[in-house]
Amino acid sequence: MTNFKEHLNAHSWDAVLESIFSKTERDVELALASAKPNLEDFKALISPAAKPFLEQMAAKSKAITQKRFGNTMQMYAPLYLSNECQNICTYCGFSLTNKIPRKTLTDAEILKEAQFLKDKGFQHILLVTGEANQTVGVGYIANAIRLLKPHFANISIEIQPLDQDEYELLIKEGLYATLVYQETYHEATYKIHHPKGKKSNFDYRLETPDRLGKAGIHKIGIGALFGLEDWRADSFFTALHLKYLQKTYWKTKYSISFPRLRPFSGGLEPKVAMTDPDLLQLICAYRILDEDVELSISTREQEKFRDHIVHLGITSMSAESKTNPGGYVVEPQSLEQFEISDERSTEAIAQMLRDSGREPVWKDWDQNW
């Protein structure tokens, strides 16, 4: 198969969901006992039948993470560059239809925000924008990477999907990783929540990791926004996507994030609620499925949950995040993309990690360009 769309089309959403809900406790036991769990095992581990096994799943996830990653926790921070956006997305504060002041950072403002994060100790930053090609297109992002490359060990982006040659250009500038979330793998639901703009093109977004893999990116981050559709089915398709990418672009590293729908101005209620135990179950299931994939948790989640999950599979987390352009120093009162839950300082989160036996890692390697 030449791209992931063909893999996706080979699976019926309804059939996958039915298969997950048909899993039994025996299926879960077999999945937990397997030396090399597969996607059928993953279905069992995210099924309702696995709920009585959550403690066992957590213990196994913790042991795998300890073996593979030790006691380290990679720290990163988002740096929002712009809230300009030409898309209509029903769940996002930056949606075109929201009448908010729009802000795109200048070079001087980018460096002010970057200095705040550097002073906090961050060496891994994630550049985030809305999707507005004329305002924050490839040229703007390339310039931002050039500005920031001397100051940080590791620069990632979460912006509009690009063509392969555009990713190749950014990689030459110093881009390390790209995060691109499908939001939901259910095409009909996707179109309901993305009615206008380039993001409304389901296939173009779906095939973005393929373009990134062909461009030779070091790391790709994928995931779904939990709340738009049934989280179990979306998680299965994310796992299917991961396994396809690992086999096809085997030189690339991968990460999975776990964003749950959060309030914003005029917000959207989740179609299917995902509880804290559900999210814990899912994180453990991913770790049992794949011991190498990076699992990342953001400040969307409440501090109590984040404090608990750092022992059980997560290997990367953000701290003191602002989801508005200029939110750290330049323009703290501007509208955020979504509300955060863990509002503790970077220092407080780092201390929490140390108190729990984890070592926050700010810089883990140098790139040679």
N, C-alpha and C positions, 0 to 999 in steps of 0.2 A: 504494500500500500504506500502511496506517495505522500500523503499528508494525513493529519489526524482526523479530518472530516470523514474520511472513509471508515475509520475505526468507530467514530461516533455513530455513523449511520448504520453500522452493523449491529447496534444494540438498541432495543426498544426501551424508552424511558419507563413505560408502565411495566414491562416485563422485568426490568432490573429492580424496580421497587417491589414488585410481587415476590421476586426471588429473595430479596433482603428480608422481607417480613415473614417469609416461609422458613427461615433458618431456625433450627432447634438448638436446645442446650447441648446436645451431642455434637452438633456442628461447631459450636463455640469451643467445646473441650478439644476437639480435633485441631481447630485453628490454633489454640494456645499451645498444643503439644507439637505442632509442626516446626521442623527445623528451618524450613524455607516456605513461609506462608505465601499463598497466591491470592489473586483477586477474589476467588470464591471464599477463601478464609477471611479476607477483609470484609466481605458482605456479612459474614457471621458475626464478626467483631463489632460492627456498627449496628447490628440488628437489635430489636427489643429483647431477643432471647439472651443477649450478652449482659443485660443489666445486672443480674445476680452475680456476674463474674467481674464486676468493675474493680474490686480490690485486687484480684489476681492479675487483671490486665495492667493495673497501675504498677504493681510490683515488677512485672515482666518488662514493662516500658522503662521503668526506672533503671533496672539492671542493664538493659541494652544501651540506654543513653550513657550510663556510667562507664560501660566498657568502651564505647566508641568515642565519647566526647570528654570523659573525665568529669571534673567538677566545674568546667568553664561555662560562662554565659557570654556570648557575643553581644555587645551593646551597639546600638545604632540610634540615629535620630533623623526624623524627616525634616527637610528644609523646603517649605512651600514657597515657590517662586511666583505663582500667579493663580488667580481665581477666574481668569478669563476662560469662557467655555462656550462653544457653539453647539453643544449637545443638549437635548432635553432628556434628563434621567429623573425618574420619579422619586428617587431616594436621596438625591445629592443636593447639598446646599449651594453648589456652584452651577446648578442647572440653568440653562439659558433663560428660562421663564421666571426665575427668581429675581426680583427687582432689588439687587444689592449693589453697593459700590464695588466696582471692579478695580483690581490692583495687580500690577505686574512690577516686580522689583527691578530697579536699575542696578548697574554694576556695583555702585557704591553701597546700595542697600543689601545686595547679595553678600558682600564682604562683611558688612556689619552683622548680619544674621549669622554668617559663618563664624565670625570671631566669638560670638556668644557660645556657640556649640563647641568650638575648639577650646575655649577657656574651661568648659565643663569637662573636657577630657575626651570628647568624641573624636574618633578617627574614621568612623564609617558613617557616611551620610547618604540619605535618600532624597533626591531632588524630585519634587512633586509639582505638577501643574494641572490645570484644566486642559481641555482639548480645544485649542484655538490656533490653527496652523499659521495664520497670518501674524499673530501676536507672539506666540511662543512655539514657533516651529523649530525645525532642525538647527537653523542658524543660531537662534537664541539659546538652545540647549548646549550646542557646541561651545558657544562663548562662555556659558556658565561653567561648563566642565573645565575649560582652559583657566578661568579665574580661580577655581577652587582646587585644581589638581596640586598646586604647590603646598596646599595647607592640609590636605587629608590623604590618608593612605588608601582610601577605598570610596569610590563614588558610584552610586546606583541611581536609577531613574524609575519613576512611575509616572509616565506621561501618555500621550496618545500613541496608539500603535503606528509603526513606521514601516517603510519598505526595507528590503534587505540591504540595499546600497546605502541607505541612510543610517542604519545600524552600524554598518562597516565604517562609515565616516566617524561616528561617535566613539566606536571602539578605538580607532586610531588616536582620538583626542584623549583617551584615558578612561572610557567607560568600563566599569567592571561587571555590573549586573543590571538586568531589567526585570521589573515586576509588572506582570500583565494578568489581571484577574478576569476570567470569563464572566464573572458575576453570577450567571446561571447557565448550565449546559442544556436547559430546556428551551429550545428555539422559540416556541410560541410565547412562552412567558418572557423571554429575553426581549422580544419585539414589543411587548406591552410596556415594558419599563424603559425602553430606549426608542421612542417613536420618531425622533428627529436628530439629524446630525450624522457625522461619519460613524459614530459609535453604533448607530442603528444597523450597520452591516455586520450581522452575526458571523458570517464566514470569514470576513477579513480579520476580525478580532480573534476568532478561533485559530486561525492559521499563523498568528503572530509568533508564537513560540517556534514554529517551523522556520520562519524567516530569521529569527534570532539564532537558532541552531546553525543554520546555513551560514550566517554571518560570522560565526565563531565566537560568540559571547562566552564569557567565563562562567556566568551563573544566570539561571532563569528562575524567577519566582512565579508560581501559579496559585490558583485558589478560586473559591466561589464566595459570593456574598450571602451569608446564611440569613434567610428570611424571605427571599424572593420565591423560593420553591422548597420542596421537601429536602432537608439538609442531607438525608441519608443518600438519596439518589445523586445529588450534586457532588457529594463526597466520593461516591463510587466513580463517577465520571472524571473527577479530578485525579483519582488514583490511576484510572485507565490512561489518562493523559500523561501522567508522570511516567508510567512504565513504558509507554510508547516513546516518549522523549529520551528516556535513559537508554533505550535500545538503539534509537536512531541517531542521536547526537551524544555519544557515549563519553566524549571528552569534556562535556559541560556538566557543571554542578547544578543542583536543583534545591529549591526551597518551597515550602508550602506555608501559607498564612491562613488565619482563621477569623476573618472579619465577620462579626455579627451586625445586623442592621442596627444603627444607632440613630437617635433623634437628630433632626436638623430643623431649620426654620420651615414649617409647614409639613413636617415629617410623614413617613409612611409606616404603617403598622406591619409587622412581619406576617406573611401568609401562614407560615408554619413556625411556631416558636421553638427556639433552641435553648434548653435549660443549661445551667452550669454542669450538672452531671452528664448531659448529652455531649457537651463540648469536651469534657474530660475524657469521656469514652472515645470520642473521635480522635483526639490527640494520641491517646494510647494505641488505638488501632493503627494509625499511620506509623507510629514508631515500631510497632511489632511487624508491620508489613515491610518496612524499609529502615534499616539501621543507619544508613548514611545520609538520608535526606535531612536538610535543615528544617526545623519546625520553629516558626516565629510567632510571637504574641505581641500585640500592640497595646497602647494605653487605652484602647476602646474598652478593655476589660477592667473590672473593679479590682482594687488593690488586694483584697482578700483572696480572690481567685488567682491572681498573678503570683502572689506569695506562695500559694499551694502548688501551682502547676510547674514552678521552676525545678521541682524535684522529679517530675514525672514525664519528661519527654521533650520539653521545650529547650532549644539551644540558642535562640536569638530573641532579644527583646528590646523595645524602645523605652525611653524614659523622658519625662518632662516635655512631651510632644506638644507642639502647636500646629493646628491644621488650618491656619490662615496665613496668607502671604505677609511677611513682616511680623509675624506673631510673637517672635522672641524679643525684638528690640524696636523695630522700625514702626510698626503699627499694631500694637497688641490688642486693640479693641475691634479690629475688623472681623467680619463674619467668618466663623469656622466652617469647614466642610462638613464636619460632624462633631458631636460632643464626645469628649474623652471622659473616662471614668477614673483612671488612676492619675491624680493630679500632684503626686509627690514630686519633690525635687530629684534631680539626678543623683545627688549625694545621698538622699534617703533611700533610694532604690538600690544604689550600690552597697550601702550599709546593710540593707535587708539581705542582699545576696551573700555578703560575707558572713553575716550572722547565721545564715542557713547552710554554711559550708560550701557556697559557690563562689567562684572567683570571676568578677566582671572583667571581660577582656575588651579593651578599647582598640587595640591594634594587634593583629595576629600575624601579619606578614607584609612584606614590601613587594610591590609590583616592579618588574623590570621592563621598561618600555623601550 
